[in-house]
Amino acid sequence: MTISPDDIVFWRWGLFSLNATIVFTWIVMILLTLISWLVMRRLSTGTKISRWQNLLEVLVSGIRDQIREVGHQKPDKYLPFIGTLFLFIAVANILNMIPGYMAPTGSLSTTTALAICVFAAVPLYGIAYEGPLNYLRHYIKPTILMLPFNIIGEISRTIALAVRLYGNIMSGTVIVAILLSLTPYFFPVVMQLLGLLTGMIQAYIFAILAMVYIAAATSAHTEGTHKKY
């Protein structure tokens, strides 16, 4: 039983190998790019819009509202990063319904890469918001003795992000495979639908946690700027 897409190797040359994780990741990225291009090329500012544009506006508005609610800031500068995280994870998980496809989020290397992106984004947003010195002071509050613990906390939550997403997607794949061997007709369909719901929830949780970490780095929760924009 294949658990991770890393185990499926399509091509190998020396130390380099092309596995299912890389292939399916590129498929998701190309699909998102293609859909974005098709929808964006016919945007309308009038009262009559296509159902694709309507879906896009609902999706963007929903993400903006969540960013505003969590971060208590204007969502414009966070929307590209948080929105991309959510859409990539959601689409990667949704495509798991297609036979032969394995979600790249079922690979620890993919989830680790996504978590590292969040790990890098947090200080970048924090420094852009407060400046380098003010941001770095957070690591020595309330005393300089807290410096190693704060650094460990940054690293541990990055690991937690990666392992949480990987564990949930991988466990769903394992359960479906077990049920498929026991009852090959009814239960796998139910579990696939359940896996689809779980995949969407995991995409939402990952994006929200990323925004929570960024909001903490920008001290939005301590500045009292709980305004509605």
Secondary structure, 3 states (H helix, E strand, C coil): CCCCHHHCEEEEECCEEEEHHHHHHHHHHHHHHHHHHHHHCCCCCCCCCCHHHHHHHHHHHHHHHHHHHHHCCCCCCCHHHHHHHHHHHHHHHHHHHCCCCCCHHHCHHHHHHHHHHHHHHHHHHHHHHHCHHHHHHHHHCCCHHHHHHHHHHHHHHHHHHHHHHHHHHHHHHHHHHHHHHHCCCHHHHHHHHHHHHHHHHHHHHHHHHHHHHHHHHCCCCCCCCCCCC
